[in-house]
Amino acid sequence: MQKGKGIIGIVRSDNIVSYVWSGPNQYIGFGPSVLVTESGTYTVVITKTNGCTDTTEIKVGGDYREPDFAIKDSFFVPCDSSLIRLFIEENDIIEQYYWSFEGNFLSNDSEPLTNKEGNYSVLVTSLNGCRAKKDFKVIQITLPAGFSFTTDTITCGKTQAYLSANSPSSLAEYKWISPNGIISQNSNLVTDESGLFLLIVKDDNKCFDTVEVEVSLDTLSPFVEIDQLGEVICEENKWTFASEIHYYFRSTLFYGFRKFAIIV
């Protein structure tokens, strides 16, 4: 427990030759006023020039309560090393602040700024003169933003792809860059381009992460094969004719062949 200090005394009167004080923990003092550091009852014996004495008591109260405040165990510097604000949550009136970084003085402000990683402490003084100290850390964030995304495929029946990104950070920022260099700054994107898109996400801590997102293209025409077999009979010449035809269709290319057989 911290100890305070104060001065107690009596009104000086004539013909007083001595003042003898006694108090808690065998306290002894002399004079019309004395400095005390503990609460309790103090007794003073006054002796006059005629040898007569008088005794009186003085009760001294004490307020040794340390200032009541709270501070986070850790503060975090964003990925871009911008300044952050240090602060406490105080339940008592704080008269003085003393912030230190790695054992060295930092600031007397109530809410100083810093971007240095390391060990910190704050010493505060309340109105009763009592002090309290707490330690904490400042940590540099280096982890990239966490997020998820979905991709899509462009087909003959669906000529646009629907892309989306999602981050748990409430203030996340998104940037899509298409294969042709078109930039969109929304979390969702509708596009008729296929290929590799670049997705960049920045979270609340100003950390960036990137990923390549592929939009596939599926516009291949169907493959068709047709076989035809038949007979043509000439009654007069009694000839038999047979043909076999194969056709292949792939994309816009058409090719085929015929086979003829004449049977007598």
C-alpha positions as CSV (number, residue, x, y, z in Angstrom):
1,M,0.0,0.0,0.0
2,Q,1.2,3.5,-0.8
3,K,1.7,6.1,1.9
4,G,0.7,9.7,1.7
5,K,1.9,12.7,3.6
6,G,0.4,15.7,5.3
7,I,1.0,18.4,7.9
8,I,-0.9,18.6,11.2
9,G,-0.6,21.2,13.9
10,I,-2.3,23.4,16.5
11,V,-2.8,27.1,16.7
12,R,0.2,28.7,18.4
13,S,-0.4,30.3,21.8
14,D,1.7,32.3,24.2
15,N,3.9,30.8,26.9
16,I,4.3,27.4,25.2
17,V,7.8,25.9,25.6
18,S,7.3,22.5,24.0
19,Y,5.1,20.4,21.8
20,V,5.6,16.6,21.8
21,W,3.7,14.5,19.3
22,S,3.1,10.7,19.3
23,G,1.2,8.6,16.9
24,P,0.9,5.3,15.0
25,N,3.9,3.0,14.7
26,Q,5.8,4.8,17.5
27,Y,5.7,8.1,15.7
28,I,7.4,11.0,17.6
29,G,7.4,14.6,16.5
30,F,8.2,18.0,17.9
31,G,6.9,21.5,17.2
32,P,3.6,23.2,16.7
33,S,3.1,21.5,13.4
34,V,4.6,18.2,12.1
35,L,4.7,16.1,8.9
36,V,2.9,12.8,9.1
37,T,2.7,10.0,6.6
38,E,0.1,7.6,8.1
39,S,-3.5,7.9,9.1
40,G,-4.6,7.4,12.7
41,T,-4.8,9.2,15.9
42,Y,-2.0,11.6,16.9
43,T,-1.6,13.0,20.4
44,V,0.3,16.2,21.3
45,V,1.4,17.2,24.8
46,I,1.9,20.9,25.3
47,T,4.0,22.3,28.1
48,K,3.7,25.9,29.2
49,T,6.4,28.1,30.8
50,N,4.8,27.5,34.2
51,G,5.2,23.8,33.9
52,C,1.6,23.0,33.3
53,T,0.7,20.6,30.5
54,D,-2.2,20.0,28.3
55,T,-2.9,17.0,26.0
56,T,-5.1,16.9,22.9
57,E,-5.7,14.4,20.1
58,I,-6.0,14.9,16.3
59,K,-7.5,12.2,14.0
60,V,-5.9,12.0,10.6
61,G,-7.7,10.2,7.8
62,G,-6.0,8.6,4.8
63,D,-6.7,8.0,1.2
64,Y,-4.2,5.5,-0.2
65,R,-6.3,4.1,-3.0
66,E,-4.3,3.5,-6.1
67,P,-5.9,5.0,-9.3
68,D,-8.3,2.6,-10.9
69,F,-7.8,2.2,-14.6
70,A,-7.5,-0.5,-17.3
71,I,-5.5,-0.8,-20.5
72,K,-5.4,-3.5,-23.3
73,D,-2.7,-6.1,-23.1
74,S,-1.7,-5.4,-26.7
75,F,-2.1,-2.6,-29.3
76,F,-1.6,-3.4,-33.0
77,V,0.2,-1.4,-35.7
78,P,-1.3,-1.8,-39.2
79,C,0.6,-3.4,-42.0
80,D,1.5,0.1,-43.5
81,S,3.1,1.1,-40.1
82,S,0.8,4.1,-39.7
83,L,0.5,5.7,-36.2
84,I,-1.8,4.3,-33.6
85,R,-3.3,5.9,-30.5
86,L,-2.5,4.5,-27.0
87,F,-5.2,5.1,-24.4
88,I,-6.5,3.8,-21.0
89,E,-10.0,3.4,-19.6
90,E,-10.0,5.3,-16.4
91,N,-12.4,5.0,-13.5
92,D,-10.8,7.7,-11.4
93,I,-9.7,11.2,-12.3
94,I,-6.1,11.0,-13.5
95,E,-3.9,14.0,-12.9
96,Q,-0.7,12.9,-14.6
97,Y,0.4,10.3,-17.2
98,Y,3.9,8.9,-17.8
99,W,4.3,6.7,-20.9
100,S,7.5,4.8,-21.5
101,F,8.8,2.6,-24.4
102,E,11.4,0.0,-23.7
103,G,12.2,1.7,-20.3
104,N,12.6,5.2,-21.9
105,F,10.3,8.2,-21.6
106,L,7.8,8.5,-24.4
107,S,5.1,11.0,-23.5
108,N,3.1,12.8,-20.8
109,D,0.0,13.0,-23.1
110,S,-3.1,11.2,-22.1
111,E,-3.3,9.5,-25.5
112,P,0.1,9.5,-27.3
113,L,0.8,8.2,-30.8
114,T,3.3,5.5,-31.8
115,N,4.1,2.9,-34.5
116,K,7.0,1.2,-32.8
117,E,6.8,-2.4,-31.9
118,G,7.9,-3.4,-28.4
119,N,7.2,-3.3,-24.6
120,Y,5.5,-0.3,-23.1
121,S,4.2,0.9,-19.7
122,V,2.1,3.7,-18.4
123,L,2.3,5.2,-14.9
124,V,-0.6,7.3,-13.8
125,T,-1.2,9.6,-10.8
126,S,-4.6,10.3,-9.3
127,L,-5.8,13.4,-7.3
128,N,-4.8,11.8,-4.0
129,G,-1.2,11.6,-5.2
130,C,-1.2,7.8,-5.4
131,R,0.2,6.1,-8.5
132,A,-0.3,2.8,-10.4
133,K,1.6,1.3,-13.3
134,K,0.7,-1.2,-16.0
135,D,2.6,-2.9,-18.8
136,F,1.5,-3.7,-22.3
137,K,2.8,-4.5,-25.8
138,V,2.6,-2.9,-29.2
139,I,2.7,-5.5,-32.0
140,Q,3.3,-5.0,-35.8
141,I,0.7,-6.8,-37.9
142,T,2.2,-8.7,-40.8
143,L,-0.5,-11.3,-41.7
144,P,-2.4,-10.7,-45.0
145,A,-6.1,-10.2,-45.1
146,G,-8.2,-13.3,-45.0
147,F,-11.0,-13.7,-47.5
148,S,-12.9,-16.1,-49.8
149,F,-14.0,-15.9,-53.4
150,T,-16.1,-17.7,-56.0
151,T,-15.5,-17.9,-59.8
152,D,-17.6,-18.9,-62.7
153,T,-17.6,-20.3,-66.3
154,I,-18.8,-18.6,-69.5
155,T,-20.7,-20.9,-71.8
156,C,-22.8,-20.7,-75.0
157,G,-25.9,-20.4,-72.8
158,K,-24.4,-18.1,-70.2
159,T,-22.4,-15.4,-71.8
160,Q,-21.4,-13.6,-68.5
161,A,-19.5,-14.8,-65.4
162,Y,-20.4,-13.8,-61.9
163,L,-17.5,-13.4,-59.5
164,S,-17.6,-12.5,-55.8
165,A,-15.2,-11.9,-52.9
166,N,-15.9,-11.8,-49.2
167,S,-13.7,-10.7,-46.2
168,P,-14.6,-10.9,-42.5
169,S,-13.3,-7.3,-42.1
170,S,-16.2,-4.9,-42.0
171,L,-14.1,-2.2,-43.8
172,A,-12.5,-4.4,-46.4
173,E,-11.7,-2.9,-49.8
174,Y,-11.7,-5.0,-53.0
175,K,-10.1,-4.5,-56.5
176,W,-10.6,-6.8,-59.5
177,I,-8.3,-6.5,-62.5
178,S,-9.4,-8.2,-65.7
179,P,-7.1,-9.8,-68.3
180,N,-7.7,-6.7,-70.4
181,G,-6.8,-4.4,-67.5
182,I,-10.3,-3.3,-66.6
183,I,-10.5,-2.4,-62.9
184,S,-13.5,-2.8,-60.6
185,Q,-13.6,-1.9,-56.9
186,N,-16.6,-3.8,-55.8
187,S,-16.8,-7.1,-54.0
188,N,-18.9,-8.6,-56.8
189,L,-18.1,-8.5,-60.5
190,V,-20.1,-9.4,-63.7
191,T,-17.9,-9.9,-66.8
192,D,-18.0,-11.3,-70.3
193,E,-14.2,-11.8,-70.3
194,S,-12.5,-15.2,-69.7
195,G,-9.0,-15.8,-68.4
196,L,-7.0,-14.9,-65.3
197,F,-8.4,-12.1,-63.1
198,L,-6.3,-10.5,-60.3
199,L,-8.2,-10.0,-57.0
200,I,-6.7,-7.6,-54.4
201,V,-8.2,-7.3,-50.9
202,K,-7.3,-4.8,-48.1
203,D,-8.7,-5.4,-44.6
204,D,-9.2,-3.1,-41.6
205,N,-5.6,-3.4,-40.6
206,K,-4.5,-2.1,-44.1
207,C,-3.0,-5.5,-44.9
208,F,-3.1,-6.6,-48.6
209,D,-3.5,-10.0,-50.2
210,T,-3.8,-11.0,-53.8
211,V,-5.0,-14.1,-55.7
212,E,-5.5,-15.1,-59.3
213,V,-9.0,-16.1,-60.2
214,E,-9.6,-18.0,-63.4
215,V,-12.8,-17.6,-65.5
216,S,-13.2,-20.6,-67.8
217,L,-14.6,-20.5,-71.3
218,D,-16.7,-23.5,-72.5
219,T,-18.1,-22.7,-75.9
220,L,-17.1,-26.0,-77.7
221,S,-19.8,-27.1,-80.2
222,P,-21.2,-30.6,-79.9
223,F,-19.5,-33.6,-81.8
224,V,-22.0,-35.3,-84.2
225,E,-21.4,-38.5,-86.2
226,I,-24.0,-39.8,-88.7
227,D,-23.8,-43.2,-90.4
228,Q,-26.2,-43.9,-93.4
229,L,-26.4,-47.3,-95.0
230,G,-28.8,-48.1,-97.8
231,E,-29.4,-49.9,-101.1
232,V,-30.5,-48.7,-104.5
233,I,-31.4,-51.5,-106.9
234,C,-31.8,-50.9,-110.6
235,E,-34.4,-53.3,-111.8
236,E,-33.4,-53.2,-115.5
237,N,-29.7,-53.6,-115.0
238,K,-30.1,-55.5,-111.8
239,W,-27.3,-53.4,-110.1
240,T,-27.1,-52.9,-106.4
241,F,-25.8,-49.5,-105.0
242,A,-24.7,-49.0,-101.5
243,S,-23.4,-45.8,-99.8
244,E,-22.0,-45.0,-96.4
245,I,-21.7,-41.4,-95.4
246,H,-19.9,-40.0,-92.3
247,Y,-20.3,-36.4,-91.2
248,Y,-18.4,-34.7,-88.4
249,F,-19.3,-31.3,-86.9
250,R,-16.9,-29.7,-84.5
251,S,-17.0,-26.0,-83.8
252,T,-17.5,-24.3,-87.2
253,L,-15.5,-26.9,-89.2
254,F,-17.4,-29.3,-91.4
255,Y,-16.0,-32.2,-93.2
256,G,-17.2,-35.6,-94.4
257,F,-16.7,-38.3,-96.9
258,R,-18.7,-40.8,-99.0
259,K,-18.0,-44.3,-99.8
260,F,-19.6,-45.9,-102.9
261,A,-19.8,-49.6,-103.7
262,I,-21.4,-51.0,-106.8
263,I,-22.5,-54.5,-106.6
264,V,-23.5,-56.6,-109.7
